[in-house]
Amino acid sequence: MREITFLEAQQEAINEEMGRDDTVFVLGENVQAMSTTGLWKDLSTKYGDMRVRDTAISEQAILGAAIGAAATGMRPIASLMFVDFLGICSDELINQLQMRYMFGGKIKMPLTIVAGCGAGRSIAAQHSKSLYGWLMTIQGLKIAVPSNAYDAKGLLKAAIREDNPVLYLTHKLSGGQSSQVPDEDYIIPLGQADVKREGSDVTIVSIAYGVTMALAAAEKLQANGISAEVIDLRSLAPLDKETIINSVQKTGRLVVTTEEPVTGSAAAEIAAIVAEEAFDYLDAPIKRVCAPDTPIPFSPGMEQFWIPDEDDLIKAVTEIM
Amino acid sequence: MAITKDKLVEILTIMLRIRTFEESVQKEFAAGTIPGIVHLYLGEEAIAAGACANLTKDDFIVSTHRGHGHLIAKGGKTDLMMAEVLGRKTGYCHGKGGSMHVADPDIGMLGANGIVGAGLPIATGAAASAQIRGTDQVAICFFGEGASNTSRFHESINMAAAWKLPVIYLIENNLWAVSTRSADVMGESQLSKRAIGYGIPGVDVDGNDAVAMYEAVAEAVARARKGDGPTLMVCTTYRWRGHMEGDPQFYKPKEEAEEWLKQDPLPRFRKYLTDTGTMTAEEIDAIQQGMVEEMEKALKFAKDSPFPSPEETLEDIFA
């Protein structure tokens, strides 16, 4: 074990997977140019131009070519930079990734899309989205949303080894965080949530940077005598319903937080599942702690108002106690 | 390199198989046995047949919504195709794709596609896959002149040109994009000129001439296999039928359609084969008769096959 950052954990994951499997390759904008820093550090010098491929600013061609390569024996990692840019190649996302199903199961689609998400850097509406709820409606797509370095490495390795399309999202505020990461090879299977803090009074379900926020809120709630259990979903699809429902059965209360407009959010879907499948265990209404139904504003004060934060979470928990 | 007799017979057989298959589908659709919609390849057979005669089973093709001809030319089986078009469990996609998504990845046919232009980056990726794996596989990307006006045309060809990928971008210019005359919505309708902008060869071919198709694609395939990169090929033909079956085609001038019917690629090729003494009329008729029997069997196979159970809806999402 050693302590490394979220970004270093991701660099290790890609480097190790490219080392163990020749069919893994990277394509996207600036992946060679960024070889001295960032996610693609050292890759082009180590694995060469053939497997680390700079593209033009052509999101449809990037994701579409990744699909064609995945369907013909390769294991591409497509870099989309910002999840917002999936809008540019949304046909690939909503209509083409589903080849396996349309072909009656005759093809594998081992493809990883990596993109950043999340607000908090004052880069306004087109570079700050998370789109979790929207992405969950895309059938055939797995979605990884790590919250710390350990999960970031294990989930990314699992995504690259997966025989299905995986969207791997990194929240912009997570990159500098550090945690203990083993030296040896490990993966975290997609679809397994993790209880990051045990508690007995209320369940807080969160993802990505929201987990950091939820853990800080839980600490403060404890000081007020409220014991919060914090679940890190780690994957939005497949969704680990069992861990959520088991926790709600224990605590009787649920607050879900995802950083996105509340309508049609991942939080809304999780709330609906619990209302349908664990209503009898609830002692209070379910709360969603999300953003208002607006695009993401630029000016820092407005952006902070938009982002669901620790205080919003504490307020929501207190309201249902 | 002279085209061999075996190759000519192969191309004729494929063209007749496509023609007979599409005529059967046309009849079945009119009789109401086919769910959904179908887009027929009638009149365009020389393109797929001539092009794919240059490929091996290991090469890739990417098709369009008008995809039956492409799959047949790549070696697809008409019974499995007919079963898919009729929504049966025994079909290529077990009833999950239908006419618009029919595919056989085992022979490198990466799917018909319901979205115009979507195949371009997919073919580009298949070619990148071949290049990275160091094989001599090539990809042919079939698409219409309508798709040549979508954004993916530019992004894909630029990518393939930059990476010198083994891919042939083959435009089937059948003059009509749904119900719009394509020339009316393009600033420059000689599409091969666009190749200049990517630094690759742009070739015009008579898409109703099977031999010309074979020879032009042979050159592009040789170039791709050598590592010299992509070719843009524009094959002019005519869409005999509507955009889809049931389309009343009120927008098409009658004289234009009649003129193009006279340029039917099959009698042209038949004349070439008999004039050159390659085949006799009797030999050609025998192949034709064989196709009629094949389609009867394919239809019987499809109609005798069960529909998938509704619960199969839930299968094949993830590997």
HADDOCK unambig.tbl for C-alpha pairs under 7 A between the chains (distance, minus, plus):
assign (segid A and resid 50 and name CA) (segid B and resid 132 and name CA) 6.11 0.50 0.50
assign (segid A and resid 55 and name CA) (segid B and resid 159 and name CA) 6.93 0.50 0.50
assign (segid A and resid 58 and name CA) (segid B and resid 155 and name CA) 5.61 0.50 0.50
assign (segid A and resid 60 and name CA) (segid B and resid 152 and name CA) 6.47 0.50 0.50
assign (segid A and resid 61 and name CA) (segid B and resid 121 and name CA) 4.96 0.50 0.50
assign (segid A and resid 61 and name CA) (segid B and resid 152 and name CA) 6.53 0.50 0.50
assign (segid A and resid 61 and name CA) (segid B and resid 155 and name CA) 5.57 0.50 0.50
assign (segid A and resid 61 and name CA) (segid B and resid 156 and name CA) 5.40 0.50 0.50
assign (segid A and resid 64 and name CA) (segid B and resid 121 and name CA) 4.59 0.50 0.50
assign (segid A and resid 64 and name CA) (segid B and resid 122 and name CA) 5.08 0.50 0.50
assign (segid A and resid 64 and name CA) (segid B and resid 125 and name CA) 6.92 0.50 0.50
assign (segid A and resid 65 and name CA) (segid B and resid 121 and name CA) 4.77 0.50 0.50
assign (segid A and resid 65 and name CA) (segid B and resid 122 and name CA) 4.94 0.50 0.50
assign (segid A and resid 65 and name CA) (segid B and resid 124 and name CA) 5.51 0.50 0.50
assign (segid A and resid 65 and name CA) (segid B and resid 125 and name CA) 3.55 0.50 0.50
assign (segid A and resid 66 and name CA) (segid B and resid 125 and name CA) 5.75 0.50 0.50
assign (segid A and resid 67 and name CA) (segid B and resid 122 and name CA) 6.02 0.50 0.50
assign (segid A and resid 67 and name CA) (segid B and resid 125 and name CA) 6.71 0.50 0.50
assign (segid A and resid 68 and name CA) (segid B and resid 122 and name CA) 4.02 0.50 0.50
assign (segid A and resid 68 and name CA) (segid B and resid 123 and name CA) 6.00 0.50 0.50
assign (segid A and resid 68 and name CA) (segid B and resid 124 and name CA) 6.91 0.50 0.50
assign (segid A and resid 68 and name CA) (segid B and resid 125 and name CA) 4.21 0.50 0.50
assign (segid A and resid 68 and name CA) (segid B and resid 126 and name CA) 4.69 0.50 0.50
assign (segid A and resid 69 and name CA) (segid B and resid 125 and name CA) 4.48 0.50 0.50
assign (segid A and resid 69 and name CA) (segid B and resid 126 and name CA) 4.76 0.50 0.50
assign (segid A and resid 69 and name CA) (segid B and resid 128 and name CA) 6.63 0.50 0.50
assign (segid A and resid 69 and name CA) (segid B and resid 129 and name CA) 4.96 0.50 0.50
assign (segid A and resid 72 and name CA) (segid B and resid 126 and name CA) 5.95 0.50 0.50
assign (segid A and resid 72 and name CA) (segid B and resid 129 and name CA) 6.53 0.50 0.50
assign (segid A and resid 74 and name CA) (segid B and resid 129 and name CA) 6.20 0.50 0.50
assign (segid A and resid 100 and name CA) (segid B and resid 316 and name CA) 6.78 0.50 0.50
assign (segid A and resid 100 and name CA) (segid B and resid 317 and name CA) 6.83 0.50 0.50
assign (segid A and resid 101 and name CA) (segid B and resid 96 and name CA) 6.96 0.50 0.50
assign (segid A and resid 101 and name CA) (segid B and resid 316 and name CA) 5.22 0.50 0.50
assign (segid A and resid 101 and name CA) (segid B and resid 317 and name CA) 5.25 0.50 0.50
assign (segid A and resid 102 and name CA) (segid B and resid 93 and name CA) 6.65 0.50 0.50
assign (segid A and resid 102 and name CA) (segid B and resid 96 and name CA) 5.25 0.50 0.50
assign (segid A and resid 102 and name CA) (segid B and resid 97 and name CA) 4.66 0.50 0.50
assign (segid A and resid 102 and name CA) (segid B and resid 101 and name CA) 6.42 0.50 0.50
assign (segid A and resid 103 and name CA) (segid B and resid 93 and name CA) 4.49 0.50 0.50
assign (segid A and resid 103 and name CA) (segid B and resid 96 and name CA) 6.62 0.50 0.50
assign (segid A and resid 103 and name CA) (segid B and resid 97 and name CA) 5.97 0.50 0.50
assign (segid A and resid 103 and name CA) (segid B and resid 101 and name CA) 6.98 0.50 0.50
assign (segid A and resid 103 and name CA) (segid B and resid 102 and name CA) 6.98 0.50 0.50
assign (segid A and resid 103 and name CA) (segid B and resid 103 and name CA) 6.26 0.50 0.50
assign (segid A and resid 104 and name CA) (segid B and resid 93 and name CA) 4.12 0.50 0.50
assign (segid A and resid 104 and name CA) (segid B and resid 94 and name CA) 5.37 0.50 0.50
assign (segid A and resid 104 and name CA) (segid B and resid 96 and name CA) 5.67 0.50 0.50
assign (segid A and resid 104 and name CA) (segid B and resid 316 and name CA) 6.13 0.50 0.50
assign (segid A and resid 105 and name CA) (segid B and resid 316 and name CA) 4.60 0.50 0.50
assign (segid A and resid 107 and name CA) (segid B and resid 105 and name CA) 6.93 0.50 0.50
assign (segid A and resid 108 and name CA) (segid B and resid 319 and name CA) 6.29 0.50 0.50
assign (segid A and resid 140 and name CA) (segid B and resid 317 and name CA) 5.51 0.50 0.50
assign (segid A and resid 140 and name CA) (segid B and resid 318 and name CA) 6.32 0.50 0.50
assign (segid A and resid 163 and name CA) (segid B and resid 319 and name CA) 6.09 0.50 0.50
assign (segid A and resid 164 and name CA) (segid B and resid 318 and name CA) 6.23 0.50 0.50
assign (segid A and resid 164 and name CA) (segid B and resid 319 and name CA) 6.30 0.50 0.50
